[in-house]
Amino acid sequence: MRKAFALTFLILFPFCAFGTVSTTTAPATLESAKELYFTSKPEQALNQYIEISKRDKDKTSFLNAIFIALELAKPRLAVDTAAEALKLFPTDTTVLEFAARAYLANGHNIHAENLFSLLNSASQEQDEFYHIGMARAQMGMGEDKLAETNLLQASKGINAALANFLLGELYFKKNNYFFAAKHYKRALDLDSQFLEAHKKYGDALVNLKRYKEAWQSYKNVQAADAQYKEVTKALKELSALYTPPVNDLAIPETTRAHTNIRSPQNYTGKPFPQIRVGLGAKINGVPKGVSEIKFSTSHKFTALSEGKTLIKDGLNKTYWTVQVIKGVPYLISPKGKKTAFKKSLKITQKSTEENAHTIIVRNMLVGHGTTWISREDKEYRGDMEFIYSPRAGGIYLVNHVNMEEYLYGVIASEMPSKFPIEALKAQAVIARTYAKKSMGKHKAWGYDVCDTQHCQVYGGVKSERERTNSAAEATQGLILEYNNKPIEAVFSSNCGGFTQSSKEAGWYDTPYLKPVSDYKNLEPKNFEPYNLALLLQYPQEAYSKYFNNVSKSNFRWVRYVEEPILRQVVARKKDIGKIKEIIILGRGHSGYVNKVKIVGTTGNLILTKENQIKKYLALGLLRSTYFTIEPVFENGVLKAFIFYGGGWGHGVGLCQTGAGGRAESGQEFKEILTHYYTDVDIKDVRDK
């Protein structure tokens, strides 16, 4: 019955608001309209697409007009445009789909449901999305049983994280906390960064009296977003029902033993350059001081402070302590003898022919500001400096290590060690290049680079693997240069299909950081604006769609941000009242968002920087700025926004997962590198 009704209702809808005509003197073309859109002029692009639609009855222009109208928060215009398109293309599946999206965004759930019900596809991924679309429309009308059926059909496909989250919402509303928890957990199994699911999972677990698990789920949210008031409140209420451990980040049960390892073989006889690495840094690369640190050395050590020897032949393989007592830092021996120092204490050792020296730091806090925050015993090569800084909050660590040993601790921390060897070689070259270019990046704190994603993740000895060490050795000395200088060898975990230029990311214009495609059969110049919605929900084959040893959510992810949550997050920057709309005002040629306007009841907020766009649209951070947004209405009231996203990171430079896919297909590391960094040279710094 609904299928028979679906096409007839459209002729009843008024079309008087169908767009405005471009005021440009030259006739609008698809190319001119597309260039306007991808140079952050969406209003002008929309006018041109509407002009072309009226003049040429062109399907592509209709689809682009619908898509852009939705991005500009003009759902009524999108609906009117869709209605006109359906008169001309009544059975075209893409037109039907975008019409359904338009009605859904306008809160016309019954019309959206009917249109989604008409759609059938040879693609399973598309069918899964259609079921989610129908379910969302049904939820908006209170038809929860029908929505449940559709979501169950979609709960195992590429959009399974969203389908399971929405199932959790349905069951939670019915007080069926067991099934709510089950589906929230499935969403998290698919995407551990789905913070909204973490919070809802915790709520369901509290109702099931599974307090320990609820506590951990809430803490995961708090680790990623300490300012989220609701989770702070939930933890406070839960503390009346559950007594967490004094230290809810468990201290490692087994003390780490020193690893028998060798120093890298130097093929030239020249000494390796040294680098200073700030350890245990915050997410922004700034040190996190503590009041006490315990350490153990593999070899007897010397303790130096301001050029003076405090300890000679210090006992190895037993734990010493560096502690601040009444504002004074001390080195404390295993027997309790205290030796004061002022600002800095450096522990040095000498390696033997049999094995390289290491230092173990006990119970170290790593992953500040992330969902993977933990305490670990960390082991490092090289020498260790303990710096006392009241400004940093206590004592922090700086690892003095040679460049090649530093790379041993970086490569497997930044790329899965089971990736193809040519991808690991590419990572080794850019890690070495990045380090060389970044010397002194954090000199204000006494180190060159930090150990977090702010620089490069450096995990020390524990992260080393034979394959990644081999990749470093096979490329020893190689870096990337442009005009005989090390390049900014930036990289991201996953580009989602396209990389973007440094300029469009909001940085400076760099000749070798240009947008390139990671799709196997699609270049940036060959896709239309409306393709973004399709690519982000059921993408084409891409090298970065490579799932060996990495989560699928790195390539495609979803976030469901309720309006009250978004309101709270936006208020950290500017209080604009209740959120009414999110408008995308700009995208670069690769599709990454570079300008967003958030409209509230008492004001507006415009975001133009990549890091701020990720920071102020959701809890924690969005994975990237490569996304589309859809509003969620229930009973005519705006409830939430769904973000369909792609990739993880800024998308500039090398795409790590894409490198894995390219190496898997047979590309060598030099070919991989010159794809992502245009017009660069691969040089051996040992020749200089």
Backbone hydrogen bonds, N-H to C=O, Kabsch-Sander energy under -0.5 kcal/mol:
donor,donor_aa,acceptor,acceptor_aa,energy
5,F,1,M,-1.7
6,A,2,R,-1.7
7,L,3,K,-0.6
9,F,5,F,-1.5
11,I,8,T,-0.7
12,L,9,F,-1.3
13,F,10,L,-1.5
18,F,15,F,-1.6
19,G,17,A,-2.7
22,S,47,N,-0.7
33,A,29,T,-2.6
34,K,30,L,-2.2
35,E,31,E,-2.3
36,L,32,S,-1.8
37,Y,33,A,-2.1
38,F,34,K,-2.5
39,T,36,L,-0.9
40,S,37,Y,-1.2
40,S,587,R,-0.8
41,K,36,L,-2.2
45,A,41,K,-2.1
46,L,42,P,-2.9
47,N,43,E,-2.1
48,Q,44,Q,-2.1
49,Y,45,A,-2.6
50,I,46,L,-2.3
51,E,47,N,-2.2
52,I,48,Q,-2.7
53,S,49,Y,-2.4
54,K,50,I,-2.4
55,R,51,E,-2.3
56,D,52,I,-3.4
57,K,52,I,-0.6
57,K,53,S,-1.5
58,D,52,I,-0.5
62,F,58,D,-1.7
63,L,59,K,-2.5
64,N,60,T,-2.5
65,A,61,S,-2.3
66,I,62,F,-2.5
67,F,63,L,-2.4
68,I,64,N,-2.8
69,A,65,A,-2.4
70,L,66,I,-2.0
71,E,67,F,-2.0
72,L,68,I,-2.1
73,A,70,L,-1.5
74,K,69,A,-2.9
78,A,74,K,-2.1
79,V,75,P,-2.6
80,D,76,R,-2.5
81,T,77,L,-2.5
82,A,78,A,-2.5
83,A,79,V,-2.5
84,E,80,D,-1.9
85,A,81,T,-2.2
86,L,82,A,-2.4
87,K,83,A,-1.2
88,L,84,E,-1.0
89,F,85,A,-2.8
92,D,89,F,-1.0
96,L,92,D,-2.6
97,E,93,T,-2.5
98,F,94,T,-2.4
99,A,95,V,-2.3
100,A,96,L,-2.3
101,R,97,E,-2.3
102,A,98,F,-2.1
103,Y,99,A,-2.5
104,L,100,A,-2.4
105,A,101,R,-2.4
106,N,102,A,-1.3
107,G,104,L,-1.3
108,H,103,Y,-2.3
109,N,107,G,-1.5
112,A,108,H,-2.1
113,E,109,N,-2.8
114,N,110,I,-1.9
115,L,111,H,-2.2
116,F,112,A,-2.7
117,S,113,E,-2.1
118,L,114,N,-0.8
118,L,115,L,-0.9
119,L,116,F,-1.3
124,Q,122,A,-0.5
127,D,123,S,-2.0
128,E,124,Q,-2.3
129,F,125,E,-1.7
130,Y,126,Q,-2.6
131,H,127,D,-2.1
132,I,128,E,-1.9
133,G,129,F,-2.8
134,M,130,Y,-2.6
135,A,131,H,-2.6
136,R,132,I,-2.7
137,A,133,G,-2.1
138,Q,134,M,-2.6
139,M,135,A,-2.9
140,G,136,R,-2.0
141,M,137,A,-0.8
141,M,138,Q,-0.6
142,G,139,M,-1.0
143,E,138,Q,-2.8
144,D,142,G,-1.5
147,A,143,E,-2.0
148,E,144,D,-2.5
149,T,145,K,-1.7
150,N,146,L,-1.9
151,L,147,A,-2.7
152,L,148,E,-2.4
153,Q,149,T,-1.3
154,A,150,N,-1.1
155,S,151,L,-0.7
155,S,152,L,-0.6
157,G,154,A,-1.1
160,A,157,G,-1.7
163,A,159,N,-2.3
164,N,160,A,-2.9
165,F,161,A,-2.0
166,L,162,L,-2.7
167,L,163,A,-2.0
168,G,164,N,-2.3
169,E,165,F,-2.0
170,L,166,L,-2.2
171,Y,167,L,-2.6
172,F,168,G,-2.5
173,K,169,E,-2.1
174,K,170,L,-1.1
175,N,172,F,-1.8
176,N,171,Y,-2.8
177,Y,175,N,-1.4
180,A,176,N,-2.0
181,A,177,Y,-2.7
182,K,178,F,-2.0
183,H,179,F,-2.1
184,Y,180,A,-2.5
185,K,181,A,-2.5
186,R,182,K,-1.6
187,A,183,H,-2.1
188,L,184,Y,-2.0
189,D,185,K,-2.5
190,L,186,R,-1.5
191,D,187,A,-1.5
194,F,191,D,-1.7
195,L,193,Q,-2.0
197,A,194,F,-0.9
198,H,194,F,-1.4
199,K,195,L,-2.1
200,K,196,E,-2.2
201,Y,197,A,-2.8
202,G,198,H,-2.3
203,D,199,K,-2.0
204,A,200,K,-2.4
205,L,201,Y,-2.4
206,V,202,G,-2.1
207,N,203,D,-1.7
208,L,204,A,-1.1
209,K,206,V,-1.5
210,R,205,L,-2.7
211,Y,209,K,-1.2
214,A,210,R,-2.0
215,W,211,Y,-2.7
216,Q,212,K,-1.8
217,S,213,E,-2.2
218,Y,214,A,-2.6
219,K,215,W,-2.4
220,N,216,Q,-1.9
221,V,217,S,-1.4
222,Q,218,Y,-2.6
223,A,219,K,-2.6
224,A,220,N,-1.2
225,D,221,V,-2.3
228,Y,225,D,-1.4
229,K,227,Q,-0.8
232,T,228,Y,-1.5
233,K,229,K,-2.6
234,A,230,E,-2.3
235,L,231,V,-2.3
236,K,232,T,-1.9
237,E,233,K,-2.5
238,L,234,A,-2.3
239,S,235,L,-1.6
240,A,237,E,-1.1
241,L,238,L,-1.9
242,Y,238,L,-2.0
248,D,246,V,-0.6
250,A,248,D,-0.8
255,T,253,E,-0.5
261,I,259,T,-1.1
267,Y,265,Q,-0.7
275,I,401,V,-2.7
277,V,275,I,-0.5
277,V,399,N,-2.5
278,G,276,R,-0.5
278,G,449,V,-2.9
279,L,397,L,-2.4
282,K,286,V,-3.2
285,G,282,K,-2.3
289,G,287,P,-0.6
289,G,392,A,-2.6
290,V,395,I,-1.9
293,I,322,V,-2.6
295,F,320,W,-2.3
296,S,360,I,-2.0
298,S,358,T,-2.3
301,F,314,G,-1.2
302,T,348,T,-2.4
303,A,311,I,-2.5
304,L,302,T,-0.6
304,L,346,K,-2.8
305,S,308,K,-2.6
308,K,305,S,-1.9
310,L,303,A,-3.2
310,L,308,K,-0.6
311,I,303,A,-1.4
314,G,301,F,-3.4
317,K,297,T,-3.3
320,W,295,F,-2.9
321,T,332,I,-2.4
322,V,293,I,-3.2
323,Q,321,T,-0.5
323,Q,330,Y,-2.1
324,V,291,S,-2.5
325,I,323,Q,-0.6
325,I,328,V,-3.0
326,K,324,V,-0.5
328,V,325,I,-1.3
330,Y,323,Q,-2.6
331,L,339,T,-3.0
332,I,321,T,-3.7
332,I,330,Y,-0.6
333,S,337,K,-2.5
336,G,333,S,-2.2
339,T,331,L,-2.1
341,F,329,P,-2.1
345,L,386,F,-2.2
346,K,304,L,-3.2
347,I,384,M,-3.6
348,T,302,T,-2.6
348,T,346,K,-0.6
352,T,355,N,-1.9
356,A,261,I,-3.9
359,I,380,Y,-2.4
360,I,296,S,-3.1
361,V,378,K,-3.4
362,R,294,K,-2.6
362,R,360,I,-0.6
364,M,361,V,-0.5
364,M,376,E,-3.5
366,V,364,M,-0.6
366,V,374,S,-2.8
368,H,281,A,-0.5
370,T,367,G,-1.6
373,I,370,T,-0.9
374,S,366,V,-2.3
376,E,364,M,-2.5
378,K,361,V,-2.2
378,K,376,E,-0.7
380,Y,359,I,-2.6
382,G,357,H,-0.6
383,D,400,H,-2.7
384,M,347,I,-2.0
385,E,398,V,-2.8
386,F,345,L,-3.7
387,I,385,E,-0.6
387,I,396,Y,-2.8
388,Y,343,K,-3.0
388,Y,386,F,-0.5
389,S,387,I,-0.6
389,S,394,G,-2.9
392,A,389,S,-0.8
393,G,389,S,-0.8
393,G,390,P,-0.8
394,G,389,S,-2.2
395,I,290,V,-3.5
396,Y,387,I,-2.3
397,L,279,L,-0.6
398,V,385,E,-2.4
399,N,277,V,-2.9
400,H,383,D,-2.4
400,H,398,V,-0.6
401,V,275,I,-2.4
401,V,399,N,-0.7
403,M,273,P,-3.2
406,Y,402,N,-2.3
407,L,403,M,-2.2
408,Y,404,E,-1.5
409,G,405,E,-1.1
409,G,406,Y,-0.6
410,V,406,Y,-0.7
410,V,407,L,-1.0
411,I,407,L,-2.5
412,A,408,Y,-0.6
413,S,410,V,-0.6
414,E,410,V,-1.9
415,M,411,I,-2.1
419,F,416,P,-2.1
423,A,420,P,-0.9
424,L,420,P,-1.7
425,K,421,I,-2.2
426,A,422,E,-1.9
427,Q,423,A,-2.3
428,A,424,L,-2.2
429,V,425,K,-2.2
430,I,426,A,-2.1
431,A,427,Q,-2.4
432,R,428,A,-2.2
433,T,429,V,-2.3
434,Y,430,I,-3.2
435,A,431,A,-2.2
436,K,432,R,-2.4
437,K,433,T,-2.6
438,S,434,Y,-2.0
439,M,436,K,-0.8
441,K,438,S,-2.4
441,K,448,D,-0.6
442,H,447,Y,-0.6
442,H,448,D,-1.1
443,K,440,G,-1.7
445,W,442,H,-2.0
446,G,443,K,-1.2
447,Y,442,H,-1.6
448,D,276,R,-1.7
449,V,276,R,-1.9
451,D,278,G,-1.0
455,C,452,T,-1.7
456,Q,450,C,-0.8
458,Y,451,D,-1.4
459,G,409,G,-2.9
461,V,379,E,-2.6
462,K,379,E,-0.6
463,S,460,G,-1.0
464,E,461,V,-1.5
469,N,465,R,-2.6
470,S,466,E,-2.1
471,A,467,R,-1.7
472,A,468,T,-1.8
473,E,469,N,-2.3
474,A,470,S,-2.6
475,T,471,A,-0.9
475,T,472,A,-0.5
476,Q,473,E,-1.1
478,L,475,T,-2.8
479,I,683,K,-2.9
481,E,681,D,-3.1
482,Y,485,K,-2.6
485,K,482,Y,-0.9
487,I,480,L,-2.0
489,A,487,I,-1.5
490,V,488,E,-2.3
492,S,654,L,-2.4
493,S,648,W,-0.8
494,N,648,W,-1.7
498,F,495,C,-1.1
499,T,516,V,-2.7
500,Q,651,G,-2.6
502,S,513,L,-1.8
505,A,501,S,-1.1
506,G,503,K,-1.6
507,W,502,S,-2.4
510,T,508,Y,-0.5
513,L,510,T,-1.5
514,K,512,Y,-0.7
518,D,497,G,-3.7
519,Y,497,G,-0.9
520,K,541,E,-2.2
521,N,541,E,-0.5
526,N,523,E,-1.9
527,F,524,P,-1.2
531,N,528,E,-1.2
532,L,528,E,-0.5
532,L,529,P,-1.7
533,A,530,Y,-0.8
534,L,530,Y,-1.0
535,L,531,N,-3.3
536,L,532,L,-2.2
537,Q,533,A,-0.7
537,Q,534,L,-0.7
538,Y,534,L,-2.8
543,Y,518,D,-3.1
545,K,542,A,-1.0
546,Y,544,S,-1.4
547,F,545,K,-0.5
549,N,547,F,-0.7
550,V,547,F,-0.7
554,N,551,S,-1.5
555,F,552,K,-1.4
556,R,552,K,-1.9
557,W,645,G,-2.2
559,R,643,F,-1.8
561,V,559,R,-0.6
561,V,641,F,-2.7
562,E,560,Y,-0.7
563,E,639,K,-2.7
565,I,562,E,-0.6
566,L,562,E,-2.5
567,R,563,E,-2.9
568,Q,564,P,-1.7
569,V,565,I,-2.4
570,V,566,L,-3.0
571,A,567,R,-1.9
572,R,568,Q,-0.6
572,R,569,V,-1.1
573,K,570,V,-1.9
574,K,570,V,-3.0
576,I,574,K,-0.8
580,K,599,V,-3.4
581,E,599,V,-1.6
583,I,597,K,-3.3
584,I,71,E,-2.1
585,L,583,I,-0.8
585,L,595,K,-2.1
586,G,595,K,-1.4
587,R,37,Y,-0.6
588,G,592,Y,-2.3
591,G,588,G,-1.7
593,V,625,T,-3.2
594,N,586,G,-2.5
595,K,586,G,-1.3
596,V,607,L,-2.5
597,K,583,I,-3.0
598,I,605,L,-3.3
599,V,581,E,-2.6
599,V,597,K,-0.6
600,G,598,I,-0.5
600,G,603,G,-2.7
601,T,578,K,-1.5
602,T,576,I,-2.4
603,G,576,I,-0.8
605,L,598,I,-2.2
607,L,596,V,-2.9
610,E,505,A,-0.7
613,I,609,K,-2.7
614,K,610,E,-1.8
615,K,611,N,-1.4
616,Y,612,Q,-2.5
622,L,614,K,-1.7
627,F,625,T,-1.1
628,T,644,Y,-2.0
630,E,642,I,-2.3
632,V,640,A,-2.8
634,E,637,V,-2.4
635,N,140,G,-2.1
637,V,634,E,-1.7
639,K,632,V,-3.5
640,A,632,V,-1.2
641,F,561,V,-2.2
642,I,630,E,-3.2
643,F,559,R,-2.9
643,F,641,F,-0.5
644,Y,628,T,-2.2
644,Y,642,I,-0.6
645,G,557,W,-2.8
645,G,643,F,-0.7
646,G,626,Y,-2.4
647,G,555,F,-1.4
648,W,494,N,-2.6
649,G,623,R,-2.7
654,L,490,V,-1.4
656,Q,492,S,-2.5
656,Q,654,L,-0.7
657,T,493,S,-2.1
659,A,655,C,-2.5
660,G,656,Q,-1.8
661,G,657,T,-2.2
662,R,658,G,-2.6
663,A,659,A,-2.6
664,E,660,G,-2.2
665,S,661,G,-1.3
666,G,663,A,-1.4
667,Q,662,R,-2.3
672,I,668,E,-2.2
673,L,669,F,-2.5
674,T,670,K,-2.1
675,H,671,E,-0.9
675,H,672,I,-0.5
676,Y,672,I,-1.6
677,Y,673,L,-2.4
678,T,512,Y,-1.4
678,T,676,Y,-0.6
680,V,677,Y,-0.7
681,D,481,E,-3.1
683,K,479,I,-2.6
683,K,681,D,-0.7
685,V,477,G,-2.8
685,V,683,K,-0.7
687,D,684,D,-1.8
688,K,685,V,-1.2
